[in-house]
Amino acid sequence: MENTQALPLTSAQRRLHQHLQARAAEGLPPPSLEDLCRELGLASRGSLHKQVAALIEAGLVEPMEGKQRGVRLRSPEARQESFELPLLGRIAAGRPIDALAGNEMVAVPPQLMPKREGYALAVRGDSMREAGIFDGDVVIVESRQQARSGEIVVALIDGEAATLKRYRPREGWIDLEPENPEFAVQRYASERVRVQGVVVGLLRRF
């Protein structure tokens, strides 16, 4: 049996989700952000808004889309909706190997879909385990040629081999950092590294 799991919610996000479920079970109308701040004893509407945004990303709450309306749970039917991305092969989280093209597709929940064109890669190795990425996981990648410092990227080295690492551009070179103390930082001249995409989600198969 195989199960696909998205990244977990934080304790604050779970608390908010459970509170919304309890209100819905009582037949109460969807609450406003002000209602939720009062009911949960929160002083900051800004922090609550971030929690609601996380639940929207997780597919548990309907997008508010700037409308003045209550925070609504998504229906179970809507949450079961999924999309597909091409699985383009394997990528090393230890040392560079080829990311091989393939024809397999993987089902991806809507909250993990990239905002632009993207693809999936199966991970080999455990150099990113401290970032929660393990051997056998599937990462969801948003196709990009640029990344911010600290993002986890698919980096193409010398136009030949791809690796999964945390991206740290320096003056004249680029550090590709593992998330495992057993592995060393990989340092390359800037012209040798090309960003192919940024990791935006993860699937785990059991």
N, C-alpha and C positions, 0 to 999 in steps of 0.2 A: 504494500500500500504506500502511496506517495502523497505527501501533503506539501503544499507550498505556503510559506509563511512570510508575511511582511515584517518589517522592523517593528518592535514593540512600542507601545505608548509609554510616556512617563507616568509617574504616580499621579501628578496633577491632572494630566489629560485623562487618565482612567477615572479619576474622581469626578471630573466634569461629565464624562460620558455616562457614568453610572447615575449621576444626578439627573441628567436629561432623560434617561430611561425610566427612572422612578417617577418623574413628573408625567411622562407620557402614559405610564401605567395607571396613574390616577386620573387620566382624562383631562389634564390641565393643558391650556393652550401653549404653544411654543413661547418660551420666555425671551425677553429682550436682554441685551447685555447688562442693562441696569438691574433688571430682575435677578440675573445670575450673580452679579457682584453682591447684591444684598443677601441673597439666599446662601451663598457660599462664604460670606464674610470676607470678601476680597476688597482691598482698598484701591487697587490699580486696575482700571479698565483696560489699560494697555496690555498687561500680562494675560488677562482673560482673553483678549482678542487674539493673542498668539496661540493660546490653547485651543480656541475655536478653529483657528486657521489650521492647526495640526490635525484636528479631527476631520476637517474638510479634506485635507491631503490624504488622510487615512480612509476616506470614503465612508465615514460614519455619520457625517453631517452634511446637509445640502449646502451648496455654495450660496452665499448671501448676495453676491453680485451687486453690492452697493445699495440694495433695497432696504428700506426701513421696515423690517419684519422680524419676527422672532427667529431664534435658533432652532432649526428643525432637524430631527433625526432623518437619515435616509431610510427608505423602505428596504426590507430584506431583498426584494427583487432587484432593486437598483444596486445594492451592494454586491450581488452575485455577478453582475456584469463584468466581463473581462475582455482584454484586448490581446493581440499577439504581436510579438517582435521576433525578428530573425535571430537565431542563435548562430553567431558567426564563427564559433569554434572555441578553443581553449586559450586562456591567457595565464601566464605564470605570475604567482604572487611570491616568487622566490628568486628566479633568475629569468632573463628574457627568453621567450620562445615565440615561435610563430603563432599568430592568431589566424587560424585556418578558416577559410570560407566554407559554409555548409548550407544545407537546404532546410534544416530543422527549424520549426517555430516553437516558441514557448508562450504560454498563456500568462498575461501580466494583469494584475488588478489595476483599476483605473487610477488609484492614488499613486502608483509607482510609474505611470507612463511619463516619459520625458515630454517637456513642453515643445520640443522640436523633434526632428528626425532622430531616431535612436536604434539601439540594437542590444542584444544580450550576449554575454560571454561566460563560459564556464570557467571557474577558478581552479587552478592547480597550485598546490603548495600552501604554506601557512605563514608567509612573511608578513601578512596583513592581519594576523589574528587579533592583535590588540585593538584593531579598529572594528572587530566583530565580523571579519571576513575570513571564512575558513575553507579549507580544501573541499571541493565538491559544491560550494555555493555557486549561484548564478548572479552576476552583477548586471544591473540595468544601466546602460551608458547612454548619455545624451551626446550626440555628435557635435563636437566643438573643436575648434583649432586653437582656442585660447582658454586659459584657466587662471583662477586666482591662486595665490600662494596658500598652501595648506589643503587644497582640494585633492581628492583621490582621482587620479587620471589613468587613462590608457595612453602610455607614452611609446611612440615608435622611435627606435634607436637605430641610427645609420640607415634609415629607410628599409630595414630588414626584419627586425625582431621587436615584438611588443611586450610590455611589462606593465603590471598594475602597481602603482606606488603613489605616495603622497608627493605632490609637486611643490618644489621650493626653488624658484628662480633666483639666482644670484647675479652679481655683476660679472659677466663673461662666462658663466657656467650655470648648470642646472643640477641641483641635488634631487635625486629620486629616493625618498626616504621610506624604508620599511616600517611596519608597526610590529616588530618582533626583535627583541634585543639580540637574538642569535644571528641576525643578518646585518650586514654593513650597509651604510648609505652608498648609493651608486652616484658617482659624480661624472658629468659629461660636459664637454664644451657645448655652449648654447646651440650652435648650428647642427649638432649631432642629434638633438632631441626634437621631435615634433609631437604635439598633443593631438591625439585622435578623438578624444572624448572625455567626459567627466562622469564619474559614477554618481547616479542619483537615486539608486535603490538596490535592493538585494532580495533574492529569493532563496529560500532554503528548502531542500528536498529531504524528506524522511522516508 
